[in-house]
Amino acid sequence: NFSPSISLEELEDKVSEEREIIIKQDFTCYCYDNMNKRPKYFTIKCSENESLTNKYIINELIKKNLKLECEHRFLEGFNHLNDNIYELCLGS
């Protein structure tokens, strides 16, 4: 339902030192102009012996059935918004 566009070297990069973060999926792209969709939120938790790396978060989003329903199907990373909230960085 999406294609990760993160290099193999960056998969093991830590996104956060926290044990739990929230990934926000916005629907503000022009692909959604005629849709009035509210943002979706995905809570990502890890255990003490895990880290919130790009790879870990991507795998959790796959388990949570993240769908990118627009032309921007490439997940390029995660942008820190505030506190423990991150948004998806997408491309086409």
SULJOBEL-V567727 format. One record per run of one state. SS is the DSSP state (h for helix, s for strand, l for the rest). FROM is the first residue (numbers start at 0). TO is the last residue. Records with the same first field share a line. If there is no record, write none. Layout:
# SULJOBEL-V567727
SS->FROM-TO  FROM-TO
This chain:
# SULJOBEL-V567727
l->0-1  4-6  10-12  16-18  25-28  32-38  45-50  63-72  82-83  91-91
s->2-3  13-15  19-24  39-44  51-52  73-81  84-90
h->7-9  29-31  53-62
